[in-house]
Every structure is written in C-alpha cells, then in structure tokens.
C-alpha cells in the first residue's frame, strides 16, 4: 500500500491490533500505559503505531486521534 500523507486512509485497512491501540491512544493513554494494558513492549506499540500512521496517511499521534474520533 502506498503511504498517503493527507489523512485519507481508511480505518478498515488497519489490523485489529492497530485499531485497538489507536482507540487506547484516543483515550489519552501513553505508549507505556498501552503496553502494560496489552502485555506488550513499548517498542511493539510504537511499531503498530508507525504501521497505522502509514496506512492512515498521518504523520503523528494527534492526526491519528483526530481521524479516529471523526470516524468513530
């Protein structure tokens, strides 16, 4: 998939884990808090987020949260 940088990605293109992590980000949790809650490493959380940002065509956490909130 080609990365878009206009936030035009589709949440349906995300994996279940990526969606789950983005929902927790939208709740205001830090990567460390998400890692503890899901029994993963913080590095794994960062990997999932990078993949989600690429799919969604966003550059950062704030843009991803805006997209999640606008569609959910």
PAKOLLUM-556893 format. One record per atom (N, C-alpha, C, O): residue number from 1; x, y, z negated; atom name; residue in one letter. Coordinates in pm, 1 decimal, decimal comma. Layout:
// residues N
<i NUM&px X&py Y&pz Z&at CA&aa a>
...
// end
This chain:
// residues 72
<i 1&px 83,8&py -118,4&pz 0,0&at N&aa x>
<i 1&px 0,0&py 0,0&pz 0,0&at CA&aa x>
<i 1&px 88,2&py 124,7&pz 0,0&at C&aa x>
<i 1&px 189,7&py 129,6&pz -69,6&at O&aa x>
<i 2&px 51,1&py 220,4&pz 74,5&at N&aa x>
<i 2&px 125,1&py 346,3&pz 82,9&at CA&aa x>
<i 2&px 84,3&py 435,1&pz -34,1&at C&aa x>
<i 2&px -34,4&py 451,5&pz -62,4&at O&aa x>
<i 3&px 182,3&py 491,5&pz -100,7&at N&aa x>
<i 3&px 153,7&py 579,2&pz -214,4&at CA&aa x>
<i 3&px 99,0&py 711,9&pz -164,8&at C&aa x>
<i 3&px 153,7&py 773,1&pz -73,0&at O&aa x>
<i 4&px -9,1&py 754,8&pz -226,4&at N&aa x>
<i 4&px -67,1&py 885,7&pz -196,0&at CA&aa x>
<i 4&px -33,4&py 978,4&pz -311,3&at C&aa x>
<i 4&px -19,1&py 933,9&pz -425,2&at O&aa x>
<i 5&px -21,1&py 1103,8&pz -282,8&at N&aa x>
<i 5&px 7,9&py 1198,9&pz -389,8&at CA&aa x>
<i 5&px -102,7&py 1302,2&pz -404,6&at C&aa x>
<i 5&px -80,1&py 1412,2&pz -455,1&at O&aa x>
<i 6&px -222,0&py 1266,1&pz -360,3&at N&aa x>
<i 6&px -332,1&py 1361,5&pz -367,9&at CA&aa x>
<i 6&px -441,7&py 1315,6&pz -463,7&at C&aa x>
<i 6&px -548,6&py 1376,4&pz -469,2&at O&aa x>
<i 7&px -415,9&py 1208,8&pz -538,9&at N&aa x>
<i 7&px -515,4&py 1159,7&pz -633,2&at CA&aa x>
<i 7&px -634,5&py 1095,7&pz -566,5&at C&aa x>
<i 7&px -742,4&py 1088,3&pz -625,3&at O&aa x>
<i 8&px -616,2&py 1048,5&pz -442,2&at N&aa x>
<i 8&px -728,3&py 990,2&pz -369,5&at CA&aa x>
<i 8&px -738,3&py 839,3&pz -385,6&at C&aa x>
<i 8&px -818,2&py 774,9&pz -317,7&at O&aa x>
<i 9&px -658,4&py 782,6&pz -474,4&at N&aa x>
<i 9&px -660,9&py 638,2&pz -494,0&at CA&aa x>
<i 9&px -791,5&py 591,5&pz -554,4&at C&aa x>
<i 9&px -868,9&py 670,2&pz -608,8&at O&aa x>
<i 10&px -814,0&py 463,0&pz -543,8&at N&aa x>
<i 10&px -937,1&py 402,5&pz -590,9&at CA&aa x>
<i 10&px -908,1&py 321,0&pz -715,5&at C&aa x>
<i 10&px -820,3&py 234,7&pz -714,1&at O&aa x>
<i 11&px -980,4&py 347,1&pz -822,8&at N&aa x>
<i 11&px -960,6&py 270,8&pz -946,2&at CA&aa x>
<i 11&px -983,6&py 121,5&pz -923,5&at C&aa x>
<i 11&px -927,6&py 38,4&pz -995,0&at O&aa x>
<i 12&px -1065,2&py 87,6&pz -825,0&at N&aa x>
<i 12&px -1090,8&py -52,2&pz -793,6&at CA&aa x>
<i 12&px -969,4&py -125,0&pz -739,3&at C&aa x>
<i 12&px -967,1&py -248,1&pz -736,4&at O&aa x>
<i 13&px -868,8&py -51,2&pz -696,3&at N&aa x>
<i 13&px -745,7&py -111,6&pz -645,2&at CA&aa x>
<i 13&px -650,1&py -150,5&pz -756,9&at C&aa x>
<i 13&px -551,5&py -220,0&pz -732,2&at O&aa x>
<i 14&px -677,8&py -106,9&pz -879,2&at N&aa x>
<i 14&px -591,0&py -137,2&pz -992,6&at CA&aa x>
<i 14&px -614,4&py -278,2&pz -1043,8&at C&aa x>
<i 14&px -722,9&py -334,2&pz -1028,0&at O&aa x>
<i 15&px -511,6&py -335,0&pz -1105,5&at N&aa x>
<i 15&px -529,2&py -464,8&pz -1171,6&at CA&aa x>
<i 15&px -611,5&py -443,3&pz -1298,4&at C&aa x>
<i 15&px -627,3&py -330,5&pz -1345,0&at O&aa x>
<i 16&px -662,4&py -550,3&pz -1352,1&at N&aa x>
<i 16&px -740,0&py -542,0&pz -1475,7&at CA&aa x>
<i 16&px -655,2&py -481,5&pz -1586,6&at C&aa x>
<i 16&px -703,5&py -398,4&pz -1663,4&at O&aa x>
<i 17&px -529,0&py -522,7&pz -1595,5&at N&aa x>
<i 17&px -440,0&py -471,5&pz -1700,0&at CA&aa x>
<i 17&px -411,7&py -323,5&pz -1680,0&at C&aa x>
<i 17&px -410,2&py -247,7&pz -1777,0&at O&aa x>
<i 18&px -389,6&py -281,0&pz -1557,1&at N&aa x>
<i 18&px -365,4&py -139,1&pz -1530,4&at CA&aa x>
<i 18&px -486,1&py -55,2&pz -1571,1&at C&aa x>
<i 18&px -470,2&py 50,8&pz -1631,8&at O&aa x>
<i 19&px -606,6&py -101,6&pz -1538,3&at N&aa x>
<i 19&px -728,0&py -28,9&pz -1578,3&at CA&aa x>
<i 19&px -739,5&py -22,8&pz -1730,4&at C&aa x>
<i 19&px -772,6&py 81,5&pz -1786,8&at O&aa x>
<i 20&px -712,1&py -134,6&pz -1795,7&at N&aa x>
<i 20&px -720,0&py -140,9&pz -1941,4&at CA&aa x>
<i 20&px -623,7&py -39,4&pz -2004,9&at C&aa x>
<i 20&px -660,4&py 32,6&pz -2097,7&at O&aa x>
<i 21&px -501,9&py -35,0&pz -1953,9&at N&aa x>
<i 21&px -402,3&py 57,7&pz -2007,4&at CA&aa x>
<i 21&px -442,6&py 202,1&pz -1980,9&at C&aa x>
<i 21&px -429,0&py 286,8&pz -2069,2&at O&aa x>
<i 22&px -491,4&py 231,5&pz -1862,0&at N&aa x>
<i 22&px -534,2&py 368,2&pz -1831,7&at CA&aa x>
<i 22&px -651,2&py 411,8&pz -1919,9&at C&aa x>
<i 22&px -659,5&py 528,5&pz -1958,1&at O&aa x>
<i 23&px -740,2&py 320,6&pz -1951,8&at N&aa x>
<i 23&px -850,8&py 354,7&pz -2041,3&at CA&aa x>
<i 23&px -798,0&py 391,0&pz -2179,9&at C&aa x>
<i 23&px -848,9&py 483,0&pz -2244,1&at O&aa x>
<i 24&px -696,4&py 319,0&pz -2225,7&at N&aa x>
<i 24&px -636,7&py 349,7&pz -2355,5&at CA&aa x>
<i 24&px -560,8&py 482,2&pz -2351,2&at C&aa x>
<i 24&px -561,4&py 557,9&pz -2448,3&at O&aa x>
<i 25&px -496,2&py 509,5&pz -2239,1&at N&aa x>
<i 25&px -430,3&py 639,6&pz -2220,8&at CA&aa x>
<i 25&px -535,1&py 750,5&pz -2229,0&at C&aa x>
<i 25&px -512,9&py 853,0&pz -2293,5&at O&aa x>
<i 26&px -648,6&py 729,5&pz -2163,8&at N&aa x>
<i 26&px -756,4&py 828,5&pz -2163,4&at CA&aa x>
<i 26&px -812,7&py 850,7&pz -2303,7&at C&aa x>
<i 26&px -865,9&py 957,8&pz -2333,2&at O&aa x>
<i 27&px -801,1&py 749,6&pz -2390,1&at N&aa x>
<i 27&px -844,8&py 764,4&pz -2529,2&at CA&aa x>
<i 27&px -743,7&py 843,5&pz -2611,8&at C&aa x>
<i 27&px -770,3&py 879,2&pz -2726,6&at O&aa x>
<i 28&px -627,7&py 870,6&pz -2552,3&at N&aa x>
<i 28&px -527,0&py 950,8&pz -2620,2&at CA&aa x>
<i 28&px -416,1&py 871,1&pz -2686,7&at C&aa x>
<i 28&px -336,0&py 928,3&pz -2760,6&at O&aa x>
<i 29&px -409,1&py 740,9&pz -2662,9&at N&aa x>
<i 29&px -305,3&py 660,1&pz -2723,6&at CA&aa x>
<i 29&px -171,6&py 679,2&pz -2652,3&at C&aa x>
<i 29&px -167,0&py 700,2&pz -2531,1&at O&aa x>
<i 30&px -64,6&py 671,7&pz -2728,1&at N&aa x>
<i 30&px 70,0&py 679,2&pz -2671,6&at CA&aa x>
<i 30&px 107,9&py 542,6&pz -2614,4&at C&aa x>
<i 30&px 41,2&py 442,4&pz -2640,3&at O&aa x>
<i 31&px 215,5&py 540,2&pz -2536,8&at N&aa x>
<i 31&px 262,1&py 412,3&pz -2482,6&at CA&aa x>
<i 31&px 294,4&py 314,0&pz -2594,7&at C&aa x>
<i 31&px 264,6&py 195,0&pz -2583,5&at O&aa x>
<i 32&px 354,5&py 362,6&pz -2701,3&at N&aa x>
<i 32&px 387,4&py 276,8&pz -2814,4&at CA&aa x>
<i 32&px 263,9&py 219,4&pz -2881,4&at C&aa x>
<i 32&px 261,2&py 101,9&pz -2918,1&at O&aa x>
<i 33&px 162,6&py 301,5&pz -2897,2&at N&aa x>
<i 33&px 37,3&py 254,5&pz -2958,6&at CA&aa x>
<i 33&px -32,0&py 152,0&pz -2869,6&at C&aa x>
<i 33&px -85,9&py 52,6&pz -2918,5&at O&aa x>
<i 34&px -30,4&py 176,3&pz -2739,6&at N&aa x>
<i 34&px -91,1&py 82,2&pz -2645,1&at CA&aa x>
<i 34&px -16,1&py -50,8&pz -2649,0&at C&aa x>
<i 34&px -77,3&py -157,5&pz -2649,5&at O&aa x>
<i 35&px 116,1&py -43,4&pz -2651,6&at N&aa x>
<i 35&px 198,0&py -164,3&pz -2655,6&at CA&aa x>
<i 35&px 164,0&py -248,5&pz -2778,6&at C&aa x>
<i 35&px 147,6&py -370,0&pz -2768,1&at O&aa x>
<i 36&px 153,6&py -184,9&pz -2893,8&at N&aa x>
<i 36&px 120,2&py -258,2&pz -3016,5&at CA&aa x>
<i 36&px -18,5&py -320,2&pz -3008,1&at C&aa x>
<i 36&px -39,0&py -434,6&pz -3048,4&at O&aa x>
<i 37&px -112,7&py -244,3&pz -2955,8&at N&aa x>
<i 37&px -250,6&py -293,6&pz -2947,5&at CA&aa x>
<i 37&px -262,6&py -414,4&pz -2854,5&at C&aa x>
<i 37&px -338,4&py -507,4&pz -2882,0&at O&aa x>
<i 38&px -187,0&py -412,3&pz -2743,8&at N&aa x>
<i 38&px -197,0&py -519,6&pz -2644,4&at CA&aa x>
<i 38&px -89,1&py -626,4&pz -2660,1&at C&aa x>
<i 38&px -81,7&py -719,4&pz -2579,8&at O&aa x>
<i 39&px -6,0&py -613,7&pz -2762,6&at N&aa x>
<i 39&px 102,2&py -708,9&pz -2788,4&at CA&aa x>
<i 39&px 197,2&py -719,5&pz -2669,9&at C&aa x>
<i 39&px 235,1&py -828,7&pz -2627,7&at O&aa x>
<i 40&px 234,8&py -603,1&pz -2617,3&at N&aa x>
<i 40&px 329,5&py -593,2&pz -2506,4&at CA&aa x>
<i 40&px 442,1&py -500,1&pz -2549,1&at C&aa x>
<i 40&px 433,0&py -434,0&pz -2652,6&at O&aa x>
<i 41&px 548,0&py -495,1&pz -2469,2&at N&aa x>
<i 41&px 654,4&py -399,3&pz -2497,9&at CA&aa x>
<i 41&px 617,6&py -264,6&pz -2436,8&at C&aa x>
<i 41&px 536,3&py -256,6&pz -2344,8&at O&aa x>
<i 42&px 678,5&py -159,9&pz -2489,5&at N&aa x>
<i 42&px 654,9&py -27,0&pz -2435,3&at CA&aa x>
<i 42&px 703,2&py -19,4&pz -2290,7&at C&aa x>
<i 42&px 644,2&py 50,6&pz -2208,4&at O&aa x>
<i 43&px 809,4&py -90,8&pz -2260,5&at N&aa x>
<i 43&px 861,4&py -95,8&pz -2123,6&at CA&aa x>
<i 43&px 757,9&py -155,0&pz -2027,3&at C&aa x>
<i 43&px 742,7&py -107,3&pz -1914,9&at O&aa x>
<i 44&px 688,2&py -257,1&pz -2071,3&at N&aa x>
<i 44&px 584,1&py -318,6&pz -1988,2&at CA&aa x>
<i 44&px 470,6&py -220,5&pz -1962,9&at C&aa x>
<i 44&px 416,7&py -214,1&pz -1852,4&at O&aa x>
<i 45&px 435,0&py -144,8&pz -2064,8&at N&aa x>
<i 45&px 329,6&py -43,2&pz -2048,7&at CA&aa x>
<i 45&px 372,4&py 58,1&pz -1944,1&at C&aa x>
<i 45&px 293,5&py 94,3&pz -1856,9&at O&aa x>
<i 46&px 496,2&py 104,1&pz -1951,9&at N&aa x>
<i 46&px 547,9&py 201,4&pz -1856,0&at CA&aa x>
<i 46&px 545,1&py 145,5&pz -1713,7&at C&aa x>
<i 46&px 512,9&py 217,0&pz -1618,8&at O&aa x>
<i 47&px 579,0&py 17,8&pz -1699,6&at N&aa x>
<i 47&px 576,5&py -46,5&pz -1567,2&at CA&aa x>
<i 47&px 434,0&py -46,3&pz -1510,7&at C&aa x>
<i 47&px 412,7&py -12,0&pz -1394,5&at O&aa x>
<i 48&px 338,0&py -84,5&pz -1593,3&at N&aa x>
<i 48&px 198,3&py -86,1&pz -1548,8&at CA&aa x>
<i 48&px 151,6&py 54,1&pz -1510,1&at C&aa x>
<i 48&px 81,0&py 72,0&pz -1410,9&at O&aa x>
<i 49&px 191,4&py 151,9&pz -1588,5&at N&aa x>
<i 49&px 150,5&py 289,4&pz -1558,6&at CA&aa x>
<i 49&px 213,0&py 338,7&pz -1428,6&at C&aa x>
<i 49&px 145,2&py 402,8&pz -1348,2&at O&aa x>
<i 50&px 340,1&py 310,0&pz -1406,9&at N&aa x>
<i 50&px 404,2&py 351,1&pz -1281,3&at CA&aa x>
<i 50&px 332,3&py 290,3&pz -1161,9&at C&aa x>
<i 50&px 308,9&py 357,9&pz -1061,8&at O&aa x>
<i 51&px 297,5&py 162,9&pz -1172,7&at N&aa x>
<i 51&px 224,9&py 97,8&pz -1064,4&at CA&aa x>
<i 51&px 88,2&py 161,0&pz -1041,8&at C&aa x>
<i 51&px 45,6&py 180,5&pz -927,9&at O&aa x>
<i 52&px 20,6&py 192,5&pz -1150,8&at N&aa x>
<i 52&px -112,1&py 255,0&pz -1141,1&at CA&aa x>
<i 52&px -102,1&py 393,0&pz -1079,2&at C&aa x>
<i 52&px -184,9&py 429,1&pz -995,5&at O&aa x>
<i 53&px -1,9&py 471,1&pz -1118,8&at N&aa x>
<i 53&px 15,4&py 604,9&pz -1062,5&at CA&aa x>
<i 53&px 36,5&py 596,7&pz -912,1&at C&aa x>
<i 53&px -17,9&py 677,1&pz -836,4&at O&aa x>
<i 54&px 115,2&py 499,9&pz -869,7&at N&aa x>
<i 54&px 143,6&py 484,1&pz -726,8&at CA&aa x>
<i 54&px 15,4&py 449,7&pz -650,1&at C&aa x>
<i 54&px -11,6&py 506,7&pz -544,4&at O&aa x>
<i 55&px -61,5&py 358,0&pz -703,4&at N&aa x>
<i 55&px -186,8&py 317,5&pz -638,8&at CA&aa x>
<i 55&px -285,6&py 434,4&pz -633,2&at C&aa x>
<i 55&px -352,8&py 455,1&pz -532,1&at O&aa x>
<i 56&px -293,3&py 509,3&pz -741,3&at N&aa x>
<i 56&px -389,8&py 619,3&pz -750,3&at CA&aa x>
<i 56&px -343,7&py 746,0&pz -680,3&at C&aa x>
<i 56&px -423,6&py 836,1&pz -654,5&at O&aa x>
<i 57&px -215,6&py 752,8&pz -649,8&at N&aa x>
<i 57&px -163,9&py 872,2&pz -584,0&at CA&aa x>
<i 57&px -150,6&py 990,1&pz -677,7&at C&aa x>
<i 57&px -169,2&py 1105,2&pz -638,2&at O&aa x>
<i 58&px -117,9&py 960,1&pz -803,3&at N&aa x>
<i 58&px -96,7&py 1066,0&pz -901,4&at CA&aa x>
<i 58&px 48,5&py 1063,3&pz -947,1&at C&aa x>
<i 58&px 119,7&py 964,7&pz -928,3&at O&aa x>
<i 59&px 90,3&py 1173,8&pz -1007,4&at N&aa x>
<i 59&px 230,5&py 1184,7&pz -1049,0&at CA&aa x>
<i 59&px 251,6&py 1164,8&pz -1197,9&at C&aa x>
<i 59&px 363,3&py 1136,8&pz -1241,5&at O&aa x>
<i 60&px 146,7&py 1178,7&pz -1275,7&at N&aa x>
<i 60&px 167,6&py 1170,7&pz -1420,7&at CA&aa x>
<i 60&px 41,8&py 1127,1&pz -1494,2&at C&aa x>
<i 60&px -64,6&py 1107,2&pz -1435,5&at O&aa x>
<i 61&px 58,5&py 1113,2&pz -1623,9&at N&aa x>
<i 61&px -45,3&py 1066,8&pz -1715,1&at CA&aa x>
<i 61&px -168,8&py 1157,7&pz -1712,4&at C&aa x>
<i 61&px -281,9&py 1109,3&pz -1709,9&at O&aa x>
<i 62&px -146,9&py 1286,9&pz -1713,0&at N&aa x>
<i 62&px -259,3&py 1382,2&pz -1715,7&at CA&aa x>
<i 62&px -344,8&py 1369,0&pz -1589,7&at C&aa x>
<i 62&px -467,7&py 1369,0&pz -1597,9&at O&aa x>
<i 63&px -281,2&py 1357,7&pz -1474,4&at N&aa x>
<i 63&px -356,1&py 1341,8&pz -1349,0&at CA&aa x>
<i 63&px -432,2&py 1208,6&pz -1348,9&at C&aa x>
<i 63&px -545,9&py 1201,8&pz -1302,3&at O&aa x>
<i 64&px -369,6&py 1104,1&pz -1400,5&at N&aa x>
<i 64&px -434,9&py 972,9&pz -1405,6&at CA&aa x>
<i 64&px -557,8&py 978,0&pz -1496,0&at C&aa x>
<i 64&px -662,9&py 923,6&pz -1462,2&at O&aa x>
<i 65&px -544,1&py 1043,2&pz -1610,2&at N&aa x>
<i 65&px -656,8&py 1053,8&pz -1703,8&at CA&aa x>
<i 65&px -770,6&py 1133,2&pz -1640,7&at C&aa x>
<i 65&px -887,3&py 1096,4&pz -1654,5&at O&aa x>
<i 66&px -737,3&py 1241,3&pz -1572,1&at N&aa x>
<i 66&px -840,0&py 1320,5&pz -1505,3&at CA&aa x>
<i 66&px -917,2&py 1235,5&pz -1405,3&at C&aa x>
<i 66&px -1039,7&py 1244,5&pz -1396,4&at O&aa x>
<i 67&px -844,9&py 1153,3&pz -1330,2&at N&aa x>
<i 67&px -908,6&py 1067,2&pz -1230,5&at CA&aa x>
<i 67&px -996,8&py 962,4&pz -1298,5&at C&aa x>
<i 67&px -1108,5&py 937,1&pz -1253,4&at O&aa x>
<i 68&px -948,2&py 901,9&pz -1405,2&at N&aa x>
<i 68&px -1025,8&py 801,0&pz -1479,1&at CA&aa x>
<i 68&px -1153,7&py 863,4&pz -1533,4&at C&aa x>
<i 68&px -1261,5&py 805,3&pz -1521,1&at O&aa x>
<i 69&px -1142,1&py 978,9&pz -1592,0&at N&aa x>
<i 69&px -1259,3&py 1045,7&pz -1650,5&at CA&aa x>
<i 69&px -1358,8&py 1091,5&pz -1546,4&at C&aa x>
<i 69&px -1479,2&py 1092,0&pz -1571,8&at O&aa x>
<i 70&px -1310,3&py 1130,3&pz -1428,7&at N&aa x>
<i 70&px -1401,8&py 1179,4&pz -1325,7&at CA&aa x>
<i 70&px -1479,3&py 1067,4&pz -1258,5&at C&aa x>
<i 70&px -1584,1&py 1091,6&pz -1198,6&at O&aa x>
<i 71&px -1429,2&py 946,3&pz -1267,7&at N&aa x>
<i 71&px -1496,8&py 834,1&pz -1202,7&at CA&aa x>
<i 71&px -1563,8&py 740,6&pz -1301,3&at C&aa x>
<i 71&px -1638,2&py 651,2&pz -1260,8&at O&aa x>
<i 72&px -1539,2&py 759,4&pz -1429,0&at N&aa x>
<i 72&px -1593,7&py 665,4&pz -1524,7&at CA&aa x>
<i 72&px -1686,5&py 728,8&pz -1617,4&at C&aa x>
<i 72&px -1741,5&py 662,1&pz -1705,1&at O&aa x>
// end
